[in-house]
C-alpha cells in the first residue's frame, strides 16, 4: 500500500487549509461589503456598520474589517479573481 507518512499527511492538511482560508477570507470580505452597502446592520439594531462589526455579536475590529473588504474589492471586484 501507498500510505502517506505522517509529515506528508500534515503537509497535505496545511495545503488544504490554506486553500480554504483564502476562500473563507474572500467570503468574509464579500459578506462585509454587502452588510455595509445594504445597511443590514440596522436590522440587528445598530446605527452604524462599525458599531455592528465591533460589537460582541461579531467581534471584528474596524481596521480588520476594512482590510478584508479592501482585499475583496481589489482582487475580486477590480482584478476579476474568482472567489
C-alpha positions in Angstrom: 0.0 0.0 0.0 1.0 3.6 -0.6 0.3 5.1 2.8 1.3 8.7 3.5 3.9 9.3 6.1 2.7 11.5 9.0 4.6 14.5 7.8 3.2 14.1 4.3 -0.3 14.0 5.6 0.4 17.1 7.7 1.6 18.9 4.6 -1.5 17.9 2.8 -3.6 19.2 5.7 -1.7 22.5 5.6 -2.2 23.0 1.9 -5.9 22.1 2.0 -6.4 24.5 5.0 -4.5 27.3 3.1 -6.9 27.0 0.1 -9.9 27.0 2.4 -8.5 30.0 4.4 -8.2 32.0 1.2 -11.8 31.1 0.1 -13.2 32.0 3.5 -11.3 35.2 3.6 -12.8 36.3 0.4 -16.3 35.2 1.5 -15.9 37.3 4.6 -14.9 40.3 2.5 -17.9 39.9 0.3 -20.3 39.5 3.2 -18.9 42.6 5.0 -19.2 44.7 1.8 -22.8 43.5 1.4 -23.6 44.3 5.0 -22.2 47.8 4.8 -23.7 48.6 1.3 -27.2 47.3 2.1 -27.1 48.5 5.8 -28.0 45.1 7.1 -26.6 46.1 10.5 -29.7 48.3 11.0 -31.8 45.1 11.1 -29.7 44.0 14.1 -30.4 47.2 15.9 -27.1 49.1 15.2 -26.9 52.6 14.0 -23.6 52.2 12.1 -21.7 49.4 10.4 -18.7 50.0 12.7 -20.8 49.6 15.8 -22.1 46.4 14.4 -18.8 44.7 13.4 -17.1 45.8 16.6 -20.0 44.6 18.8 -19.7 41.4 20.9 -22.1 39.8 18.3 -19.5 40.0 15.5 -16.2 41.0 17.2 -14.2 42.2 14.2 -12.2 45.4 14.6 -12.9 48.2 12.2 -9.4 48.1 10.8 -9.5 44.3 10.2 -12.9 44.5 8.6 -11.9 47.3 6.2 -8.7 45.5 5.3 -10.6 42.3 4.4 -13.1 44.3 2.4 -10.3 46.1 0.6 -8.7 42.8 -0.4 -12.0 41.5 -1.8 -12.7 44.8 -3.6 -9.2 44.9 -5.1 -8.8 41.3 -6.2 -12.3 40.1 -6.9 -14.2 43.2 -8.0 -11.4 45.0 -9.7 -9.0 42.3 -10.9 -11.6 39.6 -11.5 -10.0 36.9 -9.4 -12.7 34.2 -8.8 -14.0 33.6 -5.3 
